[in-house]
Amino acid sequence: MESKKIYGNDLNDEDYIFITANLDPISSSYLMKMFNALKNKHQIERFSAHILRHTYVSILIAEGVAITTTIE
């Protein structure tokens, strides 16, 4: 809804959830560029969406969420 306030009728309900400032869909190359920028800025040796996925699930399990819930 916030994006519709900003971009008006340029966005439809069928449009992508995640878009760039230019209203382009976020591609895998865009994500890689962003991850590499964060990795370099904060001098992180290994950093990827896959690592974040596993970290998130590990935190959920540590907080008591059932493993069967995390794999759905």
URKAMO-V545461 format. One record per run of one state. SS is the DSSP state (helix for helix, strand for strand, loop for the rest). FROM is the first residue (numbers start at 0). TO is the last residue. Records with the same first field share a line. If there is no record, write none. Layout:
# URKAMO-V545461
SS=FROM-TO + FROM-TO
This chain:
# URKAMO-V545461
loop=0-0 + 10-17 + 19-23 + 25-26 + 41-47 + 62-65 + 70-71
helix=1-9 + 27-40 + 48-61 + 66-69
strand=18-18 + 24-24
